[in-house]
Amino acid sequence: MTPDDMAALHAAAFKDERHWSAVEFADLLKSNHVDAYTQAHGMALTSTAGGDTELLMLAVHPDHRRRGIARALTLQWLDSVGDRADIAFLEVAADNLAALTLYTDLGFGIIGRRVAYYTRESGPAVDALIMQQALPHGQGLDSIPFPPESS
């Protein structure tokens, strides 16, 4: 999928929000930390560095939703990070019940909220819910002492 294809899919999937341009996608894809996962009618961009992995964006064309594409892309991301990440993060609009259900079903929990984060052209801004999941790779969340022990 080219950056132009990604921009077109993003515009279709997020009609009421600011659309990412092909240049923005191309710039993101230049990073060694960014990975793209694509399927017919869907895509996900992630960033993995320093033991964390983050879902930057997941888009499915509206005509092809409710067919498992988002689930497949999310699982592809989580399966691919291997031993590169201990914690996965994402943000989701508080009113996106389908996505919230998917992420909760996959083991993510809400850890925070960004008030009025997503601006909408046809209505008020919507909160972003920050979600996290400890991955089975590496140490995980519970085994890291806080504050870190000094040596």
N, CA, C and O of each residue as an XYZ file, in Angstrom:
604
protein
N       0.864     -1.173      0.000
C       0.000      0.000      0.000
C       0.909      1.234      0.000
O       1.791      1.366      0.849
N       0.689      2.105     -0.932
C       1.504      3.313     -1.050
C       1.010      4.380     -0.069
O      -0.104      4.284      0.446
N       1.843      5.398      0.189
C       1.369      6.511      1.019
C       0.103      7.168      0.463
O      -0.747      7.607      1.237
N      -0.035      7.242     -0.852
C      -1.265      7.792     -1.443
C      -2.469      6.913     -1.113
O      -3.539      7.422     -0.781
N      -2.294      5.591     -1.203
C      -3.367      4.651     -0.841
C      -3.734      4.797      0.635
O      -4.910      4.781      0.999
N      -2.708      4.941      1.478
C      -2.940      5.094      2.918
C      -3.727      6.366      3.211
O      -4.651      6.357      4.024
N      -3.362      7.455      2.549
C      -4.069      8.723      2.766
C      -5.528      8.610      2.324
O      -6.420      9.131      2.993
N      -5.770      7.941      1.217
C      -7.146      7.773      0.737
C      -7.956      6.907      1.700
O      -9.114      7.215      1.983
N      -7.359      5.831      2.203
C      -8.050      4.964      3.159
C      -8.320      5.714      4.462
O      -9.407      5.600      5.027
N      -7.349      6.471      4.935
C      -7.524      7.248      6.166
C      -8.662      8.244      6.005
O      -9.481      8.396      6.912
N      -8.728      8.922      4.870
C      -9.801      9.903      4.622
C     -11.169      9.228      4.613
O     -12.139      9.784      5.127
N     -11.249      8.034      4.030
C     -12.523      7.318      3.992
C     -12.923      6.828      5.386
O     -14.099      6.858      5.748
N     -11.944      6.382      6.155
C     -12.230      5.800      7.469
C     -12.541      6.858      8.531
O     -13.289      6.595      9.473
N     -11.973      8.036      8.380
C     -12.128      9.086      9.395
C     -12.690     10.348      8.743
O     -12.041     11.394      8.730
N     -13.889     10.237      8.209
C     -14.494     11.334      7.445
C     -14.684     12.601      8.257
O     -14.649     13.697      7.698
N     -14.883     12.479      9.557
C     -15.224     13.622     10.403
C     -14.005     14.208     11.126
O     -14.145     15.112     11.950
N     -12.812     13.692     10.816
C     -11.596     14.145     11.477
C     -10.589     14.633     10.441
O     -10.776     14.457      9.237
N      -9.516     15.249     10.936
C      -8.461     15.716     10.036
C      -7.814     14.503      9.368
O      -7.462     13.527     10.029
N      -7.668     14.583      8.065
C      -7.093     13.472      7.305
C      -5.577     13.604      7.237
O      -5.047     14.699      7.051
N      -4.891     12.485      7.387
C      -3.441     12.464      7.242
C      -3.117     12.480      5.753
O      -3.788     11.815      4.964
N      -2.120     13.217      5.377
C      -1.740     13.340      3.966
C      -0.776     12.226      3.566
O      -0.195     11.551      4.415
N      -0.621     12.052      2.268
C       0.333     11.071      1.753
C       1.746     11.414      2.208
O       2.543     10.519      2.488
N       2.059     12.696      2.284
C       3.383     13.131      2.745
C       3.591     12.723      4.204
O       4.677     12.274      4.570
N       2.559     12.874      5.040
C       2.669     12.461      6.442
C       2.908     10.962      6.559
O       3.730     10.524      7.364
N       2.196     10.176      5.762
C       2.413      8.729      5.782
C       3.821      8.395      5.303
O       4.504      7.577      5.919
N       4.261      9.014      4.216
C       5.604      8.751      3.696
C       6.665      9.095      4.730
O       7.624      8.344      4.906
N       6.504     10.221      5.415
C       7.469     10.614      6.448
C       7.500      9.614      7.600
O       8.577      9.257      8.079
N       6.334      9.161      8.047
C       6.285      8.168      9.120
C       6.980      6.870      8.711
O       7.715      6.272      9.497
N       6.740      6.449      7.485
C       7.292      5.176      7.020
C       8.812      5.199      6.867
O       9.431      4.142      6.744
N       9.416      6.375      6.872
C      10.878      6.491      6.798
C      11.553      6.112      8.110
O      12.743      5.797      8.120
N      10.819      6.138      9.206
C      11.385      5.847     10.525
C      11.671      4.358     10.675
O      10.876      3.515     10.261
N      12.816      4.047     11.273
C      13.161      2.653     11.558
C      12.266      2.048     12.628
O      12.221      0.828     12.782
N      11.548      2.897     13.375
C      10.706      2.422     14.471
C       9.251      2.203     14.057
O       8.463      1.659     14.830
N       8.897      2.618     12.859
C       7.501      2.535     12.415
C       7.320      1.335     11.492
O       8.107      1.107     10.573
N       6.264      0.578     11.763
C       5.901     -0.562     10.925
C       4.495     -0.351     10.388
O       3.634      0.204     11.070
N       4.273     -0.797      9.164
C       2.946     -0.734      8.540
C       2.452     -2.159      8.331
O       3.194     -3.035      7.887
N       1.193     -2.367      8.658
C       0.517     -3.652      8.441
C      -0.679     -3.355      7.553
O      -1.471     -2.459      7.846
N      -0.807     -4.097      6.485
C      -1.905     -3.820      5.563
C      -2.624     -5.103      5.188
O      -2.046     -6.189      5.132
N      -3.896     -4.927      4.937
C      -4.746     -5.960      4.360
C      -5.646     -5.232      3.373
O      -5.718     -4.003      3.373
N      -6.318     -5.985      2.551
C      -7.285     -5.344      1.659
C      -8.277     -4.559      2.513
O      -8.927     -5.127      3.390
N      -8.392     -3.285      2.264
C      -9.367     -2.398      2.913
C      -9.005     -2.007      4.341
O      -9.846     -1.454      5.050
N      -7.762     -2.282      4.788
C      -7.376     -1.895      6.137
C      -5.884     -1.721      6.282
O      -5.101     -2.273      5.510
N      -5.491     -0.937      7.291
C      -4.073     -0.724      7.568
C      -3.884     -0.312      9.017
O      -4.793      0.205      9.668
N      -2.678     -0.557      9.498
C      -2.287     -0.120     10.834
C      -0.850      0.368     10.762
O      -0.024     -0.213     10.057
N      -0.556      1.432     11.491
C       0.806      1.919     11.649
C       1.145      1.844     13.125
O       0.340      2.219     13.977
N       2.349      1.353     13.426
C       2.787      1.224     14.807
C       4.195      1.779     14.959
O       4.931      1.927     13.983
N       4.549      2.077     16.184
C       5.896      2.519     16.510
C       6.387      1.665     17.669
O       5.699      1.527     18.681
N       7.578      1.093     17.522
C       8.141      0.242     18.560
C       9.559      0.704     18.863
O      10.419      0.735     17.983
N       9.792      1.064     20.132
C      11.114      1.514     20.565
C      11.174      1.480     22.080
O      10.168      1.689     22.759
N      12.359      1.216     22.603
C      12.575      1.288     24.041
C      11.708      0.374     24.870
O      11.404      0.694     26.019
N      11.303     -0.749     24.326
C      10.487     -1.692     25.072
C       8.987     -1.441     25.009
O       8.202     -2.212     25.560
N       8.590     -0.368     24.341
C       7.170     -0.041     24.178
C       6.788     -0.152     22.711
O       7.609      0.075     21.822
N       5.546     -0.501     22.474
C       5.007     -0.470     21.125
C       3.673      0.257     21.183
O       2.889      0.070     22.113
N       3.427      1.083     20.185
C       2.209      1.898     20.173
C       1.509      1.787     18.826
O       2.137      1.863     17.770
N       0.221      1.610     18.888
C      -0.606      1.655     17.690
C      -0.854      3.120     17.371
O      -1.589      3.801     18.087
N      -0.245      3.601     16.308
C      -0.385      5.004     15.925
C      -1.710      5.272     15.228
O      -2.327      6.320     15.414
N      -2.135      4.304     14.421
C      -3.358      4.494     13.643
C      -3.800      3.148     13.083
O      -2.982      2.357     12.613
N      -5.086      2.904     13.139
C      -5.681      1.733     12.510
C      -6.914      2.220     11.764
O      -7.776      2.889     12.334
N      -6.987      1.878     10.490
C      -8.114      2.324      9.672
C      -8.650      1.163      8.844
O      -7.888      0.393      8.259
N      -9.964      1.053      8.808
C     -10.651      0.085      7.953
C     -11.689      0.863      7.152
O     -12.433      1.672      7.704
N     -11.730      0.613      5.865
C     -12.705      1.302      5.016
C     -14.115      1.021      5.534
O     -14.434     -0.125      5.850
N     -14.962      2.047      5.626
C     -16.315      1.863      6.188
C     -17.139      0.772      5.502
O     -17.972      0.135      6.148
N     -16.923      0.549      4.218
C     -17.685     -0.480      3.500
C     -17.247     -1.901      3.847
O     -17.877     -2.869      3.423
N     -16.169     -2.024      4.618
C     -15.615     -3.353      4.903
C     -15.426     -3.586      6.402
O     -14.657     -4.462      6.797
N     -16.105     -2.827      7.223
C     -16.016     -3.009      8.672
C     -16.846     -4.212      9.111
O     -17.705     -4.705      8.380
N     -16.561     -4.662     10.320
C     -17.269     -5.802     10.938
C     -16.977     -7.109     10.203
O     -17.812     -8.013     10.169
N     -15.779     -7.198      9.615
C     -15.372     -8.421      8.910
C     -14.078     -9.002      9.472
O     -13.502     -9.917      8.882
N     -13.613     -8.474     10.615
C     -12.420     -9.010     11.253
C     -11.107     -8.380     10.810
O     -10.039     -8.820     11.236
N     -11.168     -7.366      9.971
C      -9.945     -6.745      9.469
C      -9.188     -6.051     10.599
O      -7.977     -6.230     10.723
N      -9.872     -5.271     11.416
C      -9.212     -4.564     12.525
C      -8.602     -5.555     13.505
O      -7.478     -5.357     13.965
N      -9.327     -6.612     13.828
C      -8.806     -7.644     14.734
C      -7.547     -8.283     14.137
O      -6.546     -8.450     14.833
N      -7.597     -8.633     12.874
C      -6.449     -9.270     12.223
C      -5.238     -8.345     12.218
O      -4.120     -8.789     12.479
N      -5.448     -7.072     11.926
C      -4.338     -6.121     11.917
C      -3.756     -5.928     13.320
O      -2.538     -5.855     13.483
N      -4.615     -5.847     14.318
C      -4.148     -5.676     15.694
C      -3.352     -6.899     16.140
O      -2.294     -6.758     16.753
N      -3.847     -8.090     15.838
C      -3.128     -9.308     16.201
C      -1.808     -9.424     15.445
O      -0.811     -9.887     16.000
N      -1.799     -9.007     14.188
C      -0.565     -9.032     13.404
C       0.484     -8.133     14.071
O       1.649     -8.511     14.196
N       0.056     -6.943     14.496
C       0.958     -6.022     15.203
C       1.491     -6.669     16.483
O       2.703     -6.731     16.688
N       0.601     -7.144     17.336
C       1.021     -7.695     18.618
C       1.915     -8.923     18.456
O       2.864     -9.109     19.217
N       1.610     -9.757     17.466
C       2.419    -10.948     17.217
C       3.802    -10.598     16.670
O       4.756    -11.350     16.867
N       3.911     -9.466     15.988
C       5.158     -9.134     15.307
C       6.206     -8.483     16.197
O       7.383     -8.455     15.838
N       5.805     -7.960     17.347
C       6.781     -7.214     18.151
C       7.767     -8.131     18.864
O       8.808     -7.669     19.330
N       7.457     -9.419     18.958
C       8.398    -10.388     19.516
C       8.994     -9.918     20.819
O       8.274     -9.506     21.729
N      10.315     -9.978     20.911
C      10.983     -9.564     22.145
C      11.375     -8.093     22.117
O      12.182     -7.650     22.934
N      10.810     -7.334     21.186
C      11.132     -5.900     21.091
C      10.307     -5.040     22.036
O      10.638     -3.872     22.241
N       9.238     -5.585     22.618
C       8.360     -4.752     23.452
C       7.767     -5.560     24.593
O       7.442     -6.740     24.453
N       7.636     -4.883     25.732
C       7.006     -5.461     26.914
C       5.608     -4.911     27.131
O       4.778     -5.550     27.778
N       5.342     -3.714     26.587
C       4.073     -3.028     26.820
C       3.553     -2.483     25.495
O       4.312     -1.922     24.705
N       2.267     -2.650     25.258
C       1.607     -2.107     24.068
C       0.638     -1.013     24.501
O      -0.077     -1.162     25.492
N       0.622      0.075     23.762
C      -0.254      1.210     24.029
C      -1.073      1.536     22.794
O      -0.685      1.219     21.670
N      -2.203      2.170     23.019
C      -2.993      2.736     21.934
C      -3.922      3.793     22.499
O      -4.146      3.858     23.708
N      -4.459      4.617     21.620
C      -5.499      5.582     21.968
C      -6.700      5.287     21.103
O      -6.566      4.876     19.951
N      -7.876      5.501     21.665
C      -9.099      5.268     20.916
C     -10.128      6.312     21.332
O     -10.195      6.700     22.498
N     -10.920      6.756     20.380
C     -11.979      7.712     20.697
C     -12.982      7.058     21.642
O     -13.391      5.914     21.441
N     -13.367      7.797     22.670
C     -14.268      7.263     23.694
C     -15.618      6.838     23.127
O     -16.310      6.014     23.724
N     -15.996      7.397     21.974
C     -17.283      7.032     21.379
C     -17.171      5.917     20.342
O     -18.161      5.588     19.689
N     -15.992      5.333     20.179
C     -15.784      4.261     19.199
C     -15.982      2.918     19.909
O     -15.017      2.239     20.259
N     -17.238      2.553     20.112
C     -17.565      1.362     20.895
C     -17.066      0.067     20.260
O     -16.681     -0.862     20.971
N     -17.068     -0.004     18.944
C     -16.578     -1.218     18.279
C     -15.096     -1.413     18.568
O     -14.663     -2.522     18.879
N     -14.316     -0.339     18.467
C     -12.884     -0.445     18.739
C     -12.623     -0.731     20.213
O     -11.760     -1.543     20.546
N     -13.364     -0.067     21.096
C     -13.197     -0.319     22.531
C     -13.473     -1.784     22.871
O     -12.757     -2.388     23.670
N     -14.493     -2.338     22.272
C     -14.822     -3.749     22.501
C     -13.697     -4.642     21.985
O     -13.284     -5.579     22.667
N     -13.205     -4.355     20.793
C     -12.117     -5.145     20.219
C     -10.891     -5.106     21.126
O     -10.346     -6.152     21.478
N     -10.460     -3.919     21.501
C      -9.233     -3.795     22.291
C      -9.395     -4.413     23.679
O      -8.459     -5.020     24.198
N     -10.552     -4.266     24.270
C     -10.807     -4.895     25.572
C     -10.777     -6.413     25.435
O     -10.192     -7.103     26.270
N     -11.404     -6.931     24.387
C     -11.394     -8.374     24.141
C      -9.978     -8.915     23.949
O      -9.701    -10.072     24.266
N      -9.084     -8.074     23.429
C      -7.703     -8.495     23.175
C      -6.788     -8.247     24.376
O      -5.577     -8.448     24.285
N      -7.362     -7.812     25.500
C      -6.582     -7.703     26.722
C      -6.101     -6.319     27.101
O      -5.336     -6.178     28.055
N      -6.523     -5.299     26.385
C      -6.133     -3.932     26.733
C      -7.046     -3.400     27.834
O      -8.227     -3.740     27.899
N      -6.480     -2.567     28.693
C      -7.248     -1.902     29.732
C      -7.038     -0.401     29.648
O      -5.985      0.064     29.210
N      -8.037      0.351     30.067
C      -7.963      1.810     30.027
C      -7.094      2.290     31.189
O      -7.312      1.909     32.339
N      -6.097      3.138     30.869
C      -5.202      3.659     31.907
C      -5.244      5.186     31.993
O      -4.646      5.770     32.896
N      -5.940      5.829     31.067
C      -5.992      7.285     31.108
C      -6.952      7.841     30.093
O      -7.552      7.109     29.305
N      -7.090      9.167     30.125
C      -8.028      9.857     29.249
C      -7.420     11.198     28.848
O      -6.855     11.910     29.678
N      -7.543     11.528     27.572
C      -7.175     12.850     27.078
C      -8.475     13.548     26.697
O      -9.140     13.179     25.729
N      -8.816     14.552     27.471
C     -10.095     15.241     27.307
C     -10.111     16.028     26.002
O      -9.166     16.750     25.683
N     -11.205     15.874     25.252
C     -11.450     16.610     24.003
C     -10.279     16.493     23.030
O      -9.897     17.475     22.394
N      -9.724     15.321     22.918
C      -8.528     15.092     22.102
C      -8.825     15.039     20.604
O      -8.092     15.617     19.801
N      -9.890     14.353     20.234
C     -10.243     14.213     18.817
C     -11.227     15.304     18.433
O     -12.350     15.338     18.935
N     -10.809     16.197     17.544
C     -11.729     17.232     17.076
C     -12.578     16.652     15.960
O     -12.102     15.854     15.153
N     -13.802     17.049     15.921
C     -14.748     16.557     14.924
C     -15.340     17.743     14.177
O     -15.697     18.757     14.776
N     -15.438     17.600     12.865
C     -15.991     18.677     12.047
C     -17.474     18.884     12.304
O     -17.961     20.012     12.220
N     -18.198     17.822     12.614
C     -19.657     17.926     12.723
C     -20.167     17.914     14.159
O     -21.366     17.748     14.384
N     -19.288     18.084     15.122
C     -19.758     18.055     16.498
C     -18.643     18.363     17.469
O     -17.547     18.754     17.068
N     -18.925     18.187     18.751
C     -17.921     18.497     19.771
C     -16.754     17.511     19.738
O     -16.870     16.400     19.222
N     -15.638     17.944     20.298
C     -14.464     17.086     20.405
C     -14.778     15.894     21.312
O     -15.642     15.971     22.186
N     -14.063     14.801     21.086
C     -14.283     13.555     21.815
C     -13.012     13.189     22.571
O     -11.903     13.371     22.068
N     -13.185     12.675     23.779
C     -12.043     12.234     24.580
C     -11.347     11.052     23.924
O     -11.971     10.243     23.238
N     -10.047     10.970     24.149
C      -9.266      9.794     23.768
C      -9.039      8.959     25.022
O      -8.659      9.492     26.065
N      -9.266      7.683     24.926
C      -8.960      6.763     26.014
C      -7.611      6.118     25.712
O      -7.389      5.605     24.615
N      -6.730      6.149     26.676
C      -5.420      5.540     26.525
C      -5.525      4.130     27.093
O      -5.965      3.929     28.225
N      -5.115      3.168     26.288
C      -5.216      1.766     26.694
C      -3.833      1.129     26.653
O      -2.962      1.539     25.886
N      -3.654      0.130     27.488
C      -2.362     -0.534     27.610
C      -2.552     -2.021     27.830
O      -3.567     -2.472     28.361
N      -1.546     -2.767     27.407
C      -1.525     -4.207     27.641
C      -0.089     -4.624     27.913
O       0.815     -4.253     27.164
N       0.133     -5.389     28.971
C       1.439     -5.998     29.206
C       1.569     -7.179     28.254
O       0.677     -8.023     28.170
N       2.676     -7.230     27.545
C       2.893     -8.303     26.584
C       3.624     -9.465     27.254
O       4.328     -9.265     28.244
N       3.465    -10.665     26.727
C       4.102    -11.824     27.354
C       5.609    -11.868     27.143
O       6.287    -12.726     27.707
N       6.136    -10.961     26.343
C       7.561    -10.942     26.054
C       8.291    -10.105     27.098
O       7.708     -9.177     27.660
N       9.542    -10.414     27.363
C      10.332     -9.607     28.280
C       9.827     -9.713     29.707
O       9.239    -10.726     30.087
N      10.054     -8.668     30.505
C       9.739     -8.709     31.926
C       8.288     -8.423     32.231
O       7.770     -8.920     33.231
N       7.619     -7.651     31.418
C       6.252     -7.270     31.726
C       6.212     -6.141     32.731
O       7.256     -5.656     33.166
N       5.024     -5.721     33.102
C       4.856     -4.559     33.965
C       5.150     -4.832     35.424
O       5.804     -4.019     36.077
N       4.690     -5.949     35.954
C       4.739     -6.182     37.387
C       6.136     -6.494     37.909
O       6.374     -6.373     39.111
N       7.063     -6.889     37.049
C       8.369     -7.307     37.537
C       9.395     -6.185     37.539
O      10.534     -6.409     37.950
N       9.039     -5.001     37.101
C       9.973     -3.890     37.089
C       9.754     -3.061     38.351
O       8.682     -2.479     38.518
N      10.743     -2.991     39.244
C      10.551     -2.242     40.486
C      10.455     -0.748     40.215
O      11.134     -0.212     39.338
N       9.602     -0.091     40.982
C       9.496      1.365     40.874
C       9.455      1.940     42.277
O       8.618      1.517     43.074
N      10.310      2.873     42.611
C      11.354      3.382     41.728
C      12.421      2.326     41.487
O      12.599      1.418     42.299
N      13.130      2.445     40.369
C      14.163      1.440     40.059
C      15.188      1.340     41.176
O      15.588      2.340     41.771
N      15.602      0.115     41.443
C      16.614     -0.101     42.473
C      17.950      0.391     41.952
O      18.290      0.164     40.791
N      18.706      1.060     42.804
C      20.035      1.517     42.379
C      21.052      0.430     42.662
O      20.896     -0.362     43.592
N      22.103      0.403     41.843
C      23.121     -0.634     42.046
C      24.366     -0.082     42.654
O      25.320     -0.823     42.889
